[in-house]
Amino acid sequence: MQEITYRSKRFFDEVAKHPSKHVHLILIATKPDIIKQLPLYFELKKRGHLVLLGHTGQHYSENLSGGMLKEYGVEPDFNLNVRGVMHEIVSQIIGRLGFLIGELKEPTSAKASGGKKGKIVIPYVHGDTTTAMAASNAGFSHGFASVHVEAGIRTLTPDYSNTRILEYSNTGDIAQWRTYLMDRKNWERGSLEPYPEQFNTRCSEAATGVHLAPVELDREFMLSEGFPSDRIFVVGNSVVDAIAEAKTRIDQSKVFDHYPMLADGDFVRFCIHRRENCGSDRRFKAIYDAMVAMVQEGRNVLLITMTQTERAFERMGLKKEVETLAKKHKNFIYSPVWAEYRDVMAAMTKASVCATDSGSMQEEMNAMGIPCVTLRFGSDRSESAMAGGNLIAPPVDSQTIQKMIEFAWDNKDMKKAPKLYGKNVSAKCIDAVEQVLKAGEVFRSDEERLRL
């Protein structure tokens, strides 16, 4: 396929020449993919496996992809270069990756190298991205099951029928709400949000042979859905490895030169990019009005925007207003997403609270001991709220959102929430894969499963 670009003109011959029958195919597509998949990529290389890094091209800008790849000094072995709207991206990933996997699978001799292909491909897909859903489909179509990194994440939603949270307006009420969230029985299963991520992760699971779950709660979800217990491994989340590595380099960051206000800390980081928030005028305006009120009251605010954020500003006629707000108030930083992870880590070590609709940020805040306020009705990282470090702020009422952020600001009890996502996670992930491969293949037949 001409659309695919390869790092080497002899890509297939070089793979064929390698004596290993297994190709560990690490797939990246989005910024969270790069952060969480590269630790596994480096671990596989360290252990001497035949490992390839494949980029689907889903995030292709310098800020969302290029800068971070340069930061880590890696270049993908191939890029599918997908473009378009959602259904086009899905079909392109399945078609192009399906072609590439088919070539690696083809058992004919590769005469130019003297080797043979006929490889068993093990795709490593991450989380709930469109790439995870489509790439696992491409592999499964060839009879290859995936390793699902960050498997089993399912949205839980607080039972709002038993609480007056939408009317809460004082600190005591927010404290009660936090206590309410810390009780598992006050959560309900089942949600289409975030969209399409909850669809993506479920589809990925069906094509998975090794499920790498971050926490025990995720394992419980998968067991209840019928997935085999001996293929579910609770390993933590590889973001902790990425954070630990990035923290060793934060002294190289220039972020405080660009934004001196952040150096003294005492700020909230806002990030709003979920389709359901940015596509709803009511939700987006509730979050935006809470942020504006905090800026006008003198709170230090960092707003990180992404594509969906900017589209919401344009659609709602708020673009000039937010730009004027940034010019008028020195305590407000309005910035596109940063290219380098060390800059994010350097700044977040100073933050007082994070107000976000991101899934990954909820994990990162738990790992860093920073209070988090999740701007959604529910969460696919509900374990962080049950642990006490994360508040769910339904994006309906701006005053309630503001009060929750102010409650969480440098909140000592929230900072003490247990760290949930482990240590040395990448090594545990690859240990699990190697354990499976000692007994058979990632794609397991019924004969093997039933031990006939």
C-alpha positions in Angstrom: 0.0 0.0 0.0 1.5 3.3 -1.1 0.0 5.2 1.8 2.2 3.4 4.3 5.7 4.8 4.9 8.5 2.7 6.2 11.6 3.6 8.1 13.6 1.3 5.9 13.1 0.4 2.2 13.9 -3.2 3.2 11.5 -3.3 6.1 9.9 -6.7 5.3 13.3 -8.3 4.4 14.8 -7.1 7.7 11.9 -8.4 9.7 12.1 -11.7 7.9 15.8 -12.0 8.6 15.3 -11.9 12.4 15.3 -15.5 13.8 12.4 -14.8 16.2 9.0 -16.2 15.1 7.1 -13.5 17.1 6.8 -9.9 16.1 5.9 -7.7 19.1 4.1 -4.8 17.4 3.8 -1.7 19.6 1.1 0.6 18.2 0.9 4.3 18.9 -1.5 6.9 17.6 -2.3 9.5 20.2 -0.2 11.4 22.8 -1.3 9.1 25.7 -0.3 6.1 23.5 3.2 7.5 23.1 3.5 8.2 26.9 2.2 4.7 27.9 3.4 2.4 25.1 7.0 3.6 24.8 8.0 2.2 28.2 6.8 -1.3 27.0 8.7 -0.8 23.7 11.9 -0.1 25.5 11.4 -3.0 27.9 10.8 -5.4 25.0 14.0 -4.1 23.2 16.0 -4.5 26.4 14.9 -8.1 26.6 16.0 -8.8 23.1 12.6 -9.4 21.5 11.8 -8.6 17.9 9.8 -5.4 18.4 8.4 -2.9 15.9 7.0 0.5 16.6 4.1 1.4 14.4 2.3 4.8 14.2 -1.1 5.0 12.7 -0.9 8.7 12.2 -4.0 9.5 14.2 -2.2 12.3 16.0 0.3 13.7 13.5 1.0 17.3 14.7 4.2 18.4 16.3 2.5 19.2 19.6 0.6 15.9 19.8 3.1 13.5 18.4 6.3 14.7 16.7 7.7 16.6 19.6 7.3 13.8 22.0 8.9 11.2 19.6 11.9 13.5 19.3 12.0 13.9 23.1 12.3 10.1 23.5 14.6 9.7 20.5 12.5 7.2 18.7 11.3 6.9 15.1 8.4 4.6 14.1 9.3 1.6 11.9 6.2 2.4 9.8 3.4 5.0 9.7 0.0 4.2 8.3 -0.6 8.0 7.7 -4.4 7.8 8.3 -6.4 10.9 7.8 -10.1 11.9 7.8 -13.2 11.7 10.0 -13.8 8.9 12.4 -15.2 6.2 10.1 -12.5 6.9 7.5 -9.7 6.6 10.1 -11.2 3.3 11.3 -11.4 1.8 7.9 -7.9 3.0 6.9 -6.3 1.5 10.0 -8.0 -1.8 9.5 -7.1 -1.9 5.8 -3.5 -0.6 6.0 -2.5 -2.4 9.1 -4.3 -5.6 7.9 -2.2 -5.4 4.7 1.1 -5.0 6.7 0.3 -7.8 9.1 -0.7 -10.0 6.2 2.7 -9.4 4.6 4.5 -10.3 7.9 2.3 -13.4 8.2 3.0 -14.6 4.6 5.1 -17.8 4.8 6.9 -17.5 1.5 10.7 -17.1 1.5 12.1 -13.6 1.4 14.8 -14.3 -1.1 16.5 -11.0 -0.8 17.5 -11.7 2.8 17.6 -15.5 2.9 15.1 -15.4 5.7 11.4 -16.3 6.0 8.5 -14.2 7.1 5.7 -16.4 8.3 5.8 -14.4 11.5 3.3 -14.5 14.4 2.3 -10.9 15.0 1.4 -9.7 18.5 -0.2 -6.3 18.3 0.0 -4.2 21.5 -2.9 -1.8 21.6 -3.5 0.8 24.3 -6.6 1.8 26.2 -9.7 3.1 24.5 -8.4 4.9 21.4 -9.8 4.5 17.9 -6.5 2.9 17.0 -6.9 0.3 19.7 -10.3 -0.7 18.4 -9.3 -0.8 14.7 -5.8 -2.2 15.1 -7.0 -5.1 17.3 -9.6 -5.8 14.5 -6.9 -5.8 11.9 -4.8 -8.3 13.8 -7.8 -10.5 14.8 -8.8 -10.7 11.1 -5.5 -12.6 10.6 -5.9 -14.8 13.6 -3.7 -12.8 15.8 -4.9 -11.7 19.3 -3.7 -8.5 20.8 -2.1 -7.5 24.1 -4.4 -4.9 25.5 -2.4 -2.4 27.6 -4.8 -0.6 30.0 -7.5 -3.2 29.6 -10.9 -3.2 31.2 -11.5 0.5 31.8 -15.2 0.9 32.1 -17.2 4.0 33.1 -19.0 4.1 36.4 -21.4 6.9 37.2 -22.4 8.1 40.7 -26.0 7.4 41.6 -27.3 11.0 41.5 -30.8 10.0 42.7 -29.5 9.7 46.3 -27.7 13.0 46.5 -28.3 16.7 46.0 -24.9 17.4 44.4 -26.3 19.6 41.6 -27.5 21.9 44.4 -24.4 21.8 46.5 -22.8 25.2 47.1 -20.7 25.1 50.2 -17.5 23.4 51.4 -19.4 21.1 53.8 -21.5 19.7 51.0 -18.5 19.1 48.8 -16.8 17.1 51.7 -20.0 15.0 51.9 -19.9 14.4 48.2 -16.3 13.3 48.3 -17.2 10.8 51.1 -20.2 9.6 48.9 -17.9 9.0 46.0 -15.5 6.9 48.1 -18.2 4.3 48.7 -18.3 1.7 45.9 -22.0 1.0 46.4 -22.9 4.6 45.3 -21.7 3.9 41.7 -23.7 2.5 38.8 -22.3 0.6 35.8 -23.1 1.3 32.2 -22.4 4.4 30.1 -21.7 5.4 26.5 -19.4 8.1 27.7 -16.7 8.9 27.0 -17.7 8.5 23.3 -16.4 6.7 21.3 -13.8 5.5 23.8 -16.1 3.2 25.8 -17.1 1.5 22.5 -13.4 1.3 21.5 -12.2 -0.4 24.7 -15.0 -3.0 24.6 -14.2 -3.9 21.0 -10.5 -4.1 21.7 -11.2 -6.5 24.5 -13.0 -9.0 22.2 -9.8 -9.3 20.1 -7.4 -9.5 23.0 -5.5 -12.5 24.2 -3.6 -10.9 27.1 -5.5 -8.3 29.1 -3.2 -6.0 31.1 -5.5 -4.4 33.7 -4.4 -1.3 35.7 -6.3 -2.1 38.9 -8.4 -4.9 40.4 -11.6 -3.1 39.6 -10.8 -3.5 35.9 -10.3 -7.2 36.3 -13.7 -7.4 38.0 -15.3 -5.8 35.0 -13.7 -8.2 32.6 -14.5 -11.3 34.7 -18.2 -10.2 34.8 -18.1 -9.9 31.0 -16.8 -13.5 30.6 -13.2 -13.0 29.8 -10.9 -15.9 31.0 -9.3 -15.2 34.4 -5.9 -16.7 33.5 -5.4 -14.1 30.7 -6.2 -11.1 32.9 -3.2 -9.6 34.7 -3.4 -6.7 37.2 -0.2 -4.9 36.5 -0.8 -1.2 37.2 -0.5 1.5 34.6 2.6 2.2 32.6 2.1 5.9 32.9 3.9 5.6 36.3 7.0 4.5 34.4 6.7 7.4 32.0 6.2 9.9 34.9 9.2 8.5 36.8 11.4 8.8 33.7 10.2 12.3 32.8 10.8 13.5 36.4 14.5 12.7 35.9 14.6 15.3 33.1 12.4 18.1 34.4 15.5 20.2 35.1 15.9 20.4 31.3 12.5 21.9 30.9 12.1 25.5 29.7 8.4 25.7 30.6 9.0 28.2 33.5 10.9 30.5 31.1 7.9 30.6 28.9 5.3 30.8 31.7 7.0 32.4 34.8 3.6 32.4 36.7 3.7 28.6 36.9 7.0 28.5 38.7 5.5 29.6 42.0 2.7 27.0 41.8 -0.7 27.8 43.3 -2.6 27.3 40.0 -5.2 25.0 38.5 -4.7 23.3 35.2 -7.8 23.1 33.0 -8.1 20.8 30.0 -11.4 20.2 28.2 -11.3 18.1 25.1 -14.0 15.3 25.3 -16.4 15.3 22.5 -19.4 15.1 24.8 -18.3 18.3 26.6 -17.0 20.3 23.6 -20.0 19.3 21.5 -22.5 20.4 24.1 -23.1 24.2 24.5 -24.5 23.6 28.0 -21.7 21.5 29.3 -18.9 23.5 27.7 -20.4 26.8 28.9 -20.8 25.5 32.5 -17.1 24.5 32.6 -16.0 27.7 30.8 -18.0 30.0 33.1 -16.5 28.3 36.2 -13.0 28.9 34.8 -13.7 32.5 33.9 -15.1 33.3 37.3 -11.9 31.9 38.9 -9.7 34.0 36.6 -11.7 37.1 37.4 -11.5 36.4 41.2 -7.7 36.3 40.9 -7.0 32.5 40.9 -4.1 31.4 38.8 -5.4 29.4 35.8 -3.6 27.4 33.1 -5.9 26.4 30.2 -4.5 23.8 27.8 -6.6 23.6 24.7 -6.8 20.9 22.0 -8.6 20.6 18.7 -12.1 20.0 20.2 -11.6 22.9 22.6 -10.9 25.3 19.8 -13.8 24.0 17.8 -16.1 24.7 20.7 -14.7 28.3 21.1 -15.3 29.0 17.5 -18.8 27.4 17.4 -19.9 29.3 20.5 -18.3 32.6 19.5 -16.0 32.6 22.5 -12.7 32.7 20.7 -12.1 36.5 20.9 -13.5 36.5 24.5 -11.0 34.0 25.8 -8.1 35.7 23.9 -9.1 39.0 25.5 -9.3 37.3 28.9 -5.7 36.1 28.5 -4.4 39.5 27.5 -6.2 41.3 30.3 -5.4 38.9 33.2 -1.8 38.0 34.0 -3.1 35.2 36.2 -4.5 33.4 33.1 -2.4 31.3 30.7 -4.2 30.2 27.5 -2.0 27.7 25.7 -2.1 24.9 23.1 -1.0 21.5 24.3 2.7 21.2 24.9 4.9 19.1 22.8 7.2 17.6 25.5 6.2 15.4 28.4 8.9 16.8 30.6 7.3 20.2 30.4 4.0 18.8 31.5 5.6 17.0 34.5 7.7 20.1 35.4 4.6 22.2 35.5 2.3 19.7 37.2 4.8 19.2 40.1 3.8 22.8 41.0 0.0 22.5 40.4 -2.5 22.8 43.2 -5.3 21.0 41.4 -6.2 19.7 38.0 -9.7 20.2 36.4 -10.0 17.8 33.5 -12.1 15.6 31.4 -9.2 13.4 30.4 -8.9 9.8 31.5 -5.1 9.8 31.5 -4.8 13.0 33.6 -6.9 11.3 36.4 -4.2 8.5 36.5 -1.3 11.0 36.4 -2.8 13.1 39.2 -3.2 10.0 41.4 0.4 9.0 40.7 1.7 12.5 41.5 -0.5 13.1 44.6 -2.3 16.1 43.1 -6.0 16.6 43.7 -8.1 16.1 40.6 -11.6 17.3 39.6 -13.1 15.3 36.7 -15.4 17.4 34.6 -17.8 14.5 33.6 -20.9 12.8 34.9 -18.9 9.7 35.6 -15.4 8.3 35.2 -13.6 5.4 33.6 -11.0 5.8 36.4 -13.6 5.7 39.2 -11.0 3.9 41.4 -9.2 7.3 41.9 -12.4 8.9 43.2 -13.1 5.9 45.5 -9.6 6.3 46.8 -10.4 9.9 47.7 -8.1 11.9 45.4 -10.6 12.7 42.6 -13.9 14.5 42.6 -16.6 14.0 39.9 -18.0 17.5 38.9 -21.0 17.0 36.6 -20.7 19.7 33.8 -24.1 21.3 34.5 -23.7 24.1 37.0 -20.7 26.5 36.9 -20.9 27.5 40.5 -20.8 23.8 41.7 -17.8 23.2 39.4 -16.0 26.2 40.8 -16.8 25.2 44.4 -15.4 21.7 43.8 -12.2 23.0 42.3 -11.7 25.4 45.2 -12.4 22.6 47.7 -9.8 20.4 46.0 -7.2 23.2 45.8 -4.2 21.9 47.7 -6.6 19.7 49.7 -4.4 17.8 52.2 -6.7 14.8 52.5 -7.0 14.4 48.7 -3.2 14.6 48.4 -2.9 11.6 50.8 -5.1 9.4 48.6 -3.4 6.0 48.0 -1.3 5.6 44.9 -3.1 3.0 42.8 -1.1 2.4 39.7 2.0 0.5 40.8 5.7 0.6 40.1 7.9 -0.9 37.3 4.7 -1.6 35.4 6.3 -2.1 32.0 8.4 -5.0 33.3 5.3 -6.6 34.8 3.5 -6.3 31.5 6.2 -8.0 29.6 6.5 -10.7 32.3 2.8 -11.4 31.8 3.3 -11.7 28.0 6.3 -14.0 28.3 4.4 -16.2 30.8 1.6 -16.7 28.2 4.1 -17.4 25.4 5.8 -20.1 27.5 2.6 -22.0 27.5 1.3 -21.3 24.0 0.3 -18.3 21.9 -1.5 -15.1 22.6 -4.3 -16.3 20.3 -5.5 -19.3 22.1 -7.5 -22.1 20.5 -10.3 -24.0 22.3 -8.1 -27.1 22.3 -5.5 -25.3 24.3 -8.1 -23.5 26.4 -9.8 -26.8 27.3 -6.5 -28.7 27.5 -7.7 -31.4 25.2 
